Amino acid sequence: MKLFLLGPTLLLSLLISFFLLRSDTLRAVQAPGMRTQAASPAPGSQPRLAGAAQTPAARPAQADAASAPPAAAAAQADPFAPVYIVTSRETWQGIRGLTRAAVARRDSTGATVLISETRADRLGDISDYVHANERRCGGYFAFPSRAQAEAFVSADGAKQAMAKSMLAGYTLDNQATVSRWLPQVQEQRLYATINHLSSYRNRYYASTHGRTSAEWIRNHWQSLAAGRDDVTTELFTACATCGTQPSIILTIRGWDLPNEVVVLGAHLDSINGGNRNDPEQHAPGADDDASGIATLTETLRIALADGWQPRRTVKFMGYAAEEVGLRGSNAIAQSFRASGVNVVSVLQVDMTNYKAGAVTDMKLISDYSNADLKNFFITLFDTYLAPMGLTRGSVACGYACSDHASWTNAGYPAAMMFEAGDPGGSFPYIHTSYDTLATMGESAQHSVKFTQFALAYLGETAKTRTRVTGGPAQVLPVP
């Protein structure tokens, strides 16, 4: 009789233990002191655009995602797979409850960074902490092994990238090309691209939508280059941690300086912080970063429609998996570094379509960027956009806030212009289902000025065939 009674008793005990463990696991996901995400507006109500803000950030062979090693594929699908992240000390202090086995290292600038272990399903919580408490995006690089994270920090080239003189001297002498381009920017085309990309359920790196949206961008860019034998497009799949999502690279071959490469990039993925591990999450990502892809697309359309041929090689890039540790851009930048690709300048475009209230039109990211290139950005703005009545400011972004950080770490000169946001910061509905054109006034007008800046950058860095230039650009101090 006692043996008979032990069965149900033992079963009950096991069930209680299971639920206690599950409860402990759920509680462990919340870091000490973390803010909970603000409640989303009720369906059908008008969201309130005020208050808290979040400020954001060579491949030797191509490998098809389908041919990734089974272990890597399994890790992508496993929410409990270990992930090793590199963060600043300040960020780690806030997320330490979500990590383990942290070790301190110094990057090439002498700054302390932390390498720590977390789980794949906790990356969203880490991103949420950065958004809510540091009021920016990004905040970390992610790797599948500690050895890769250690190697990344050991090979850091940020100090060289930020301090060295430009690899190519630029003068503002291509006004004939740039001035012809600027009036051609069409707000309705920017709107159409943002509208299409935000119509996907999401562009999450590990979802089927993440891949199909990337393929659409590749196909659309390819159509803009129809008939050009100096233009090629590719899906960059040599990123073992980018899930199902490839990056896109469109290359316009340089006419007489083909080995000097100018890059314009934006990330193509999106994420919903409230459903971060669900491949069917609703993450329209209209501002973050469909607006950046739209800005690149309109820049590309105008240049190619003009029959433009550059002196330097130009690469337009749509990066995969930015929202989970700058994975796509880092894979490309490190691959270019390994292959010795001579990238002379990188422009990052991440969020371009939100402005509300009495703020400047755009902000130069002041940190983790090349000093000469930042000064060149100021010269471009003051020459081409200031006469239109546009204004600029600057803001510090923090460690690994967007894809320009991948290029800086790889030793390349990179810089970024960011949207003005509102008096409280940047777009308040980033990483929610309300990152839509509707919450930005059903307009893409603010992306027009970023497209004009990108066109000025393109014309004055890649130059125009037959226009031989030399000498440094005018250098102005960063405010």
N, C-alpha and C positions, 0 to 999 in steps of 0.2 A: 504493500500500500504506500509506504514512504517513497519507494522508487517510482511509483506511478505519479505521486504528487510532485516529485522533483522536476519532472519534464516541464509542466506549465510554469512552475516557479522560475526555472532557469530561462525559459523563453521570455517571460515577463522582464526578468533582469536584463537580458540582452537587448530587448526593445528599448527599455529606459536608457541604457548606456548609449545606444545608437542615436537617440534623439538629443541626449545631452552633448554628445560629440558634434553632432550637426549644428547645434546651437552655438557651441564654442567656435566652430569653424566660421560661421557667419559673422559672429562678433569680431573675430580676429581680422576680418577684412577691413574694418573701420580703424584707421590710424588714430592714435590718441589726439584729441583736439581738432580732428577734421571737421569742417563744416559739412552739413548735409546739403544736397543740391536743392536749390529753391524750387518750389512747386511750379509746374508749368501752368500757363493760363488754361482755363477751361476750354474745351473744344468749342469753336465758334465765337469765342470772345476775342476782343482786340488786345493783343499783348501790350504791356506797358514798357516802352523803350526808355527806361531810366534806371538809375541806381548802379548796382554792382557791375563791374566791367572786368574783362579779361584781356590783357594785351599779349599779343603773341610774344614761332620762330618763330681706270681704263679696262676695259673688259677684255682680257685675252681670249675669251671664248664665250659664246652665247649658250645658255643651257635652258632647254624647254622646262617649264614648271612641271610638266607631266613626268619628266625624267629625274626629278629630285630624288635623292636617296630616301628609302622607305622611312628611316629614322627621322629625317627632317620633316617628311610629310606627316608622320605621326605626331611630332612635336607641335606642328601647326594646328592639328585638330584637337590636341589635349589641353583643356583649360588649366590643368594643374602642372603643365610642363614648366620646368625651371627657366627663367629668363634672367640674364645678368645685365644690370643697367649701370650706366655711368652718369652721375649727377654732380651738381655742385654740393659743397658741404651744407649750405643753407637749405637747399631742397631736401637733402637727405634727413636733416633734423626734423622736418615736418612729416616725412613718410616712413620714418624708421620702423614704425609699427607694422608696416607692410613688407618689410625686407628682413633679411638675416645675413649673417656672415659678412658684414661690411668691412672693407679695408680701404685705408686712405692712400692715395697716390698724388703725385704732382704732375700737372700737364706741363707743356713746354714753356708756358708763361710764368710758371711758378705757383699757379693757383692750385689749391687743394681740390681734388675730385674724389668721390667715393664710388667704389665698385661694390655692388651688393647684389644678393640673389633675391628674386621675388618669383611670383608665379604669373603665367600668362593671363589668368583671369583677374589679376590685381592691377594690371597696367592702366585700366580705365580709372580705378580709384586714385592711382598716382597722378594721372592727368587731371582728374577732378580737383585734387588738392592743389596742384600748380595753378589751375584756373581760378579757384575760389580764394586762395590765400596769397599767391604771388601775382595774381592778376595778369597772367600771360599764358601763352601756349607752350607746348613742348615740354622742355625741362630735362630731357634725358635721351641718351643713345641706348639702344637695346641690342643684345647679342644672345645667341643660343648657348654659349659656353663662357665660362670664366676666362679661359685661355684667350678667347677672341677679344673679350673686353680688355684684358691686360695688354694684349698686343696693340689694340687701338690706342690706349693711353700712352704706351711706350713710344709709338710712332707718331704721336701728335705733332703736327706742323703748324699749329695756330700762331705761335710767336713769330715765326718767319712770315706767315701769310699776312698777319696784321701790320707788320712793321716794314716789310720790304717795299722798295720802289716798284712802281708798275712795270710789268714785263714789256709793255709797249707804251711808248709815249703818245699821248693824244692831244690834239689841238681841236678847238671848235671851228672847223673850217668847212663843214659839209652842210651849211645852211640851205643851199639850193635843194638838196634832197629832203632834209628834215622839214623845212618850211612848206614844201609841197605836200608832205604827208599829213601834217598835223590837222588840217581842216577836213581830211577825209574820214576821220573817226566817226562811226555811226552808232549812236546809242542803241538803236533798235537791234543791231546785230549783236552787240554785247548782251542785251536783254535776252535775245533768242538763245544764245549759247548757255547762259546761266539757267534759263528756264528749262532747257532740255536736260542739262546735267542734273539739276535738282529734281527732275521728274522721276529719276530712278528711285527705287525703294531706299537704296543707299549706294555708296561707292566704297563700302567697307572692304579692306584689303583681303579678307578671308571669305568673301561672299562671291557668288556668281555675278552679282551686279557690279562688284569691283572690277571684274575682268571685262564684262560686256561694255561698261562705260569707258574703260581704257581703250578698248578696240574701236569704239565709236570715235574717240578723240583722234586716234591714229588714222582712221579712214577719212575723217573730216579734214585733217591737216593734209593728208595725201591728196584729197580732191582739190585743195587750194593750190597745190603745186603741179596740177595736171599739165603735161607737156614740157616740164622742165627736167632736162636730163642731168642738171647739176644739183638736183634735190633728191634726197633719199629719206625714207622713213623706216623705223624699226621698232619692234617691241623688245625692250631690254628685260630679259628674264633671268639674268645671272645674279639673282638675289635669292638666296636659299630661305630667307625668313619673310618674304613678301607675300606668302600665301598664294592665292590664285591670281594675284594682280601683277601685271607687268608695268614697267615704266615705258614711256614713249619718248623717242628721240627723233626729231626731224633735223636733217643736216643740209645746209646750203653750202656748197663747196666754195671756198675762197678763190678769187681769181688769180692774184699774184702773191698772196701771203697765206697759202692754204694750211700751213702748219701752225698758225696762230689762231687759237679757237676762242670765240666769244660765246658765252652761254646766257640764255634767258630761261628761267625755270619757275615752275609753280607745282604744288602737289595736287594730285587728282583725287585722292581718297577723301572719305568723310566718315564721321563716327558720331554716335549718340551716346553721351556720357551716362545716360540712365539705363541703356541696354547694350553695354559695350561689347559683350561676348556673343551676342545673338546675330547670326548672319542675315536675319530678316529684320533687324532693327530699322526704325524709320529715321534716316539721317540724310535729309535733302542737301545740306551743306552748300546753300546758295552763296553765302559770303565766304565760307571756309571750306573749300577754296575754289568753288566753281567760278567765282569772280576773277580769280587769278588766271585760271585756264582761259576764260573768256578774254581777258586782257591780252594774253599771249596770242590767242587765235585771231583777234582783230589786228594786232600788230603784224602778224604773219600775212594776213589777207592783204593788207594795204601794201606792204613791201613787195609781195609777189605780183599783185595786180599791176603794180607800177613797172614791172619788168626789171626790178632792181637786181644788180649783181654785186656782191660784196667783195672787197679786197681780202678780208679775213674770213675764215670759215666760221659759220654761225650754227649753233645747235640750240633749237628750241626743245625743252624737256618738260614732260609731265611726270612727276615723281610718284611712285607707288608708296603706300604704307608710311606716310609721314606721321600720321596720328598715333603710331605705336612705336615711336623711337627713331624717326628719321631714317628708316631702313632703305628705302629706294634710292634716295639721294646719296646716302653714305656708300651704298654698293657701287653706284656709278663713279663717285668721286675717288674712292679707293682703287677702283679698277683703272681709271684714267691715270692715277698716280703710278700704279704698278707698270702701266704700259708707256709711261713717259709722255703722255699727251700734254701739249703746251697750251694750257688754258690761261689766257691773259686777262680775263675779266668775267665775272659772274654777277648777274642781276637776279635777285629773288623777288617773286611777286606772290605774296600770301595775304589775301583779304584786301579788296580794293573798293568795295561798294557801299560802305556805311559811313555816313556823316550826319550828325545832328547837333544843332546848337552852335554856339560861338567858339569854334575850334579851327585850327589851321586845316588846309586841304590835305596835306600828307605829312608824314613824319619820317625822318631818316633814322634808321636804327643805328645807335651810336656805338654799340659794343660788339665785340666778336666779329669785326669786319676790318677790311684793309683801309688804312688811314688815307692813302692817296686816292683810292676809289671813292671813299666818302666825300672827299673834297671835289672830286670830279662830278659826283652826283649833284653837289651844291651848285657847281658851275653850270651843269646842264639845266637844272631847275631855274636858276636865276636868268639864264639866257633865253630859254624857250617858254617857260610857264609863268614866271613872275610877270612878264609884260601882259599876260592875259588876266592879271588880277589875282592869280592863285598865290597862296601863302604856304610856307613850310615851317616845320619845327623839328625837334629831335626827341628821341626817347630811348632809354636803355631797355633792352629786351631780356637779358639774362642768358644763362648757359643753355645752349642747344634749343633755342626757341623756335627755329624754323630751319629750312633746308640749306640756307646759306652757311650754317654752322658746319655742315658736312664738308663743304668745299674749303672753308677756313681750316678745319682740322687736317684736311689732306694737303694743305700748304698752298692753296690757290687764293688769289685776291677775289673776295666776294663782298657784296653789300646788299642792303635791302631798303626799299621804301615801303611804308606801311600806311594803312588807312588812318584817317584822323580820328574816327570814333565819335565820342561825345564828351561833354565836360567831365563825366565820371570815368572815362576810359574808352574801351572799344565796344564792339557789338555785343549786347548783353545776352543774345540767344545762340551764341556759339555752342556747338555740340549738343543741340537739342532739335526736336522735330519742328521748332519754330524758326530755324535758320532758313528762311524762305524769302522770295522776292516780296511777298506781301508785307513782311515786317521791315522791309526797306523801301516802302512806298511804291511798290510795283514799278520801280525805275532802276536803270543801270547807269544813270547820269554820272554818278561819282566814279565809276570805272573809266569814263571817258578820259579824265585827266591822267590816270595811271597809264592808259594806252598811249597818250601823247608823250608821257615821260619815257615809256618803253621805246617808242619810235625814235625819240631824240637819242636815247642810249644806243639803240641799234645803229642809227645812221652815223653817229660820231665815234663809235668804237670799231665797228666792222668796216666803216667807210663805204665809198662807192667806187666801183671799178673806174680806172683811168685817173682817179684823184689821188696822187701820191702826196703823202703828208709826213711831217716829222716834227720833233720837238715836243716838249711837255705841255700839258694843258695848264691853264692858269690855276693856281692852287689857292683856295680860300679856306679860312679856318672853320672848323666845325663848331657851332654855337654850343 
